[in-house]
Amino acid sequence: MPEIKAQPEQGLHKVLDKGFVRLIEFMGGDQRAVDSARVSFGSVSKGEAQDKKLVEYLLANGHLSPFEHSVFQFHIKCPIFVARQWMRHRIASYNEISARYTEVQDEFYIPEAFRAQDRINRQGSVRNGALEQEKMLAIYDRAVKASYEAYRQLLEAGAAREMARMVLPVSQYTQFHWTINARSLLNFISLRADEHAQYEIRRYADAIRDVFMEKMPWTWEAYAKLHEKKNH
Ligand SMILES: Cc1cc2nc3c(=O)[nH]c(=O)nc-3n(C[C@H](O)[C@H](O)[C@H](O)COP(=O)(O)OP(=O)(O)OC[C@H]3O[C@@H](n4cnc5c(N)ncnc54)[C@H](O)[C@@H]3O)c2cc1C
């Protein structure tokens, strides 16, 4: 199976140090949600103002199936620990590069800075000026390089790719195709662009939110308004 290569074309949003989000294809849009809702009562578009109101009504009242007719297909490149959180979102389709078929590249996520353990949110992290960044980054860099070196040595000694990869860390970059409908994507954005999500996946969710806003502006506007209300 050939390696999935990044295609530096339009629609590529760079994320973290080596990752990206790229929209491959989009089907549907705000009008599709409106049309799919109106098919229930055998009616068609009633003009922009009425259609926008309908989108707001659907979201506010949990009538979310009309949004399932709009579909986004993305190509994602992210560290494995981000992909692991990502793939918990089951209402979507995934195809990922295989480290059994292909040799893993020397591509690891190198954070700009280490964060300290958050003492209030036990899952979270906080910026802390007291951390010795240079020292921590040197420890990290050494570990990552050593694991990649071990990977190469195992391959050279005759180990199968599927076994040599076992020494690689979760900071290794992976790539996958992700197809998801607008309803499920709103759920992803709401959970992963939120401040409770880990910083790294949040950066991806922000890029995906920008794509969503561009492709379905009415839906995004109505969704954002609704969330603002809920949070006040
Ligand atoms: C900040 C944060 C911290 C997290 N921490 C942890 C953690 O510590 N440990 C952990 O294991 N996970 C953790 N998760 C993952 C979380 O529990 C969800 O698995 C993940 O966010 C996917 O959400 P989802 O189920 O809504 O999405 P999807 O899987 O895409 O599902 C979408 C919706 O479909 C419905 N649905 C899907 N599958 C089922 C089902 N089997 N039965 C009934 N309804 C279903 C639900 O309504 C669901 O909301 C965390 C997530 C976040 C955002």
The ligand as an ORCA input file, in Angstrom:
! r2SCAN-3c Opt
* xyz 0 1
  C     -12.497     16.372     27.501
  C     -12.741     14.914     27.250
  C     -12.241     13.970     28.120
  C     -12.451     12.608     27.881
  N     -11.933     11.692     28.750
  C     -12.120     10.373     28.543
  C     -11.572      9.381     29.433
  O     -10.918      9.709     30.406
  N     -11.781      8.078     29.145
  C     -12.523      7.671     28.073
  O     -12.696      6.467     27.879
  N     -13.039      8.574     27.207
  C     -12.862      9.894     27.401
  N     -13.379     10.805     26.521
  C     -14.086     10.320     25.313
  C     -15.623     10.478     25.452
  O     -16.121      9.687     26.504
  C     -16.317     10.086     24.132
  O     -16.061      8.739     23.854
  C     -15.835     10.898     22.950
  O     -15.791     12.257     23.270
  C     -16.770     10.679     21.760
  O     -17.994     11.347     22.021
  P     -19.381     10.772     21.522
  O     -19.633      9.410     22.091
  O     -20.418     11.824     21.783
  O     -19.137     10.688     19.918
  P     -19.560      9.543     18.902
  O     -18.940      8.262     19.256
  O     -19.291     10.097     17.540
  O     -21.098      9.396     19.117
  C     -21.991     10.444     18.768
  C     -23.288     10.243     19.513
  O     -23.912      9.026     19.059
  C     -24.536      8.374     20.160
  N     -23.878      7.079     20.365
  C     -22.737      6.643     19.776
  N     -22.472      5.377     20.180
  C     -23.438      5.047     21.046
  C     -23.687      3.895     21.820
  N     -22.894      2.827     21.818
  N     -24.788      3.869     22.586
  C     -25.635      4.938     22.638
  N     -25.436      6.082     21.946
  C     -24.358      6.122     21.158
  C     -24.384      9.304     21.362
  O     -25.476     10.159     21.417
  C     -23.132     10.088     21.023
  O     -23.061     11.355     21.671
  C     -13.180     12.170     26.734
  C     -13.682     13.134     25.857
  C     -13.470     14.491     26.086
  C     -14.023     15.500     25.119
*
